[in-house]
Amino acid sequence: MNKQWLSRAALWAAFLLSAPVFAEIYRAEGVASLEVGRIAARQLAIDDAVRQMAITHAGTLSASSQMNNGELAESMMARPLSLPGTPRVLQESEREGLLFVTVEVNTAAPVAANAANTPAAAGRADTCARPAAPAGRYLTRRLVSTYFEVPRVADASDLGNLATWLPSALSRRLNNLRDVRALDAGTVSLFPRGKVQEPWQASDAVRDIGRREDVQFVLAGRVLDTAVTRKEPRIGAFGSGVSSEQGSYYSGPLAGLLGISTRVVPVERRFVLEYWLYDALTGGVLASAVVERSARGNVQSQSLRTFDTGVFEQSDYGQAVSGLLDELATKLANTMHCLPFSARVIRLDGDRVYLGAGTLDGLASGDRLLVYRLQPQTEIRRSDGVVLGVPETIAGDVELLQVQPRFSVAIVRNAKGKVNVGDWVRFPVNR
């Protein structure tokens, strides 16, 4: 079998290249062992063919592990690998315990995005390159929103418990979206004593909270600026200037003449927020950005010992911050839906497997899912320590027998070795 395998390896780089400069067609044959079952083997063989294309045509078909505008271009050890065009299976055959799949990619063909036509994706500005989901099905992504550090406390002294209010506000907005379930953990920090270091240094804490809360994503961040950027004088006559509003009051010569009073009040203020969206499986940062908004008018709040959303949003500043959070929640949801849905194996009972996801997450009886096993001992980091990801292997596949609201019971159909608690399951990529 080894000779057969090596002879096929020599053919993996055989491609068909068509002439038009604006459209190229690549073709490759991938191979995988049937020991893990046909469903898993088919996925592995398709990924193998796509990988060969990416290696051979590095200048045209590139692979990375960077997030850009809500879309994930995955590294060559990850699945599925993003490519221009839609991969199409041309032929499949089995020989000597191996599955051979011939795959073609036409770079001029539009990328299939079946999830973009689902009710859950209606109105999305961003579409995913190749979502792995059953046609017409929406799958819920789970997220934990954690503590947001506020380094410049003095500037935010009138905003009450902003560090814990922000995670709650974002969770509330995310939960208003049909296909996201967010948990508010605003009192939990990913960093010692709540002091943000380098975002990637939270990878261990991210994986820990992901296991505890059985979620796929973790959100954290910090408020970089809430400073007043402009002040203007306000004059009142006959006592009209007397106010409980905050400001700097003038009480010098002639201040009392005709009851005139002058105060300098804030009229412009900015809000700058930095966030990090983590992959709970690997602890790596999937997306990060700095977002900001400025407001003019009523920008200073009465001192809010506890953050009153209703009072805050009556001000111009509160409305600006609220609008920014609305946009951020939508962007986070779009980003999460450009990544494959995953659920964790939480319990084993013989050949029965219990998953931490059910009907509320979009699963249904009869679904077939691939089992992935992470290899944390081979975690991939950049030279500066940033976590890029954790390699994984396909261990087999399971079929859902019974689906409850929050969990599912599945049976192992094919597996190479034993399915373990902590393994993850995902849908095969439809091609």
Helices and strands as residue ranges (DSSP letters): H 2-11, E 25-33, G 34-36, H 38-56, E 66-68, E 71-73, E 86-95, E 98-106, G 114-117, G 119-121, E 141-149, G 154-159, H 162-175, E 180-185, G 192-194, G 199-202, H 203-213, E 217-225, E 228-236, E 248-250, G 257-259, E 261-279, E 285-296, H 309-312, H 316-337, E 343-349, E 352-355, G 359-361, E 368-374, G 376-378, E 380-381, E 387-389, E 392-403, E 408-415, E 424-426
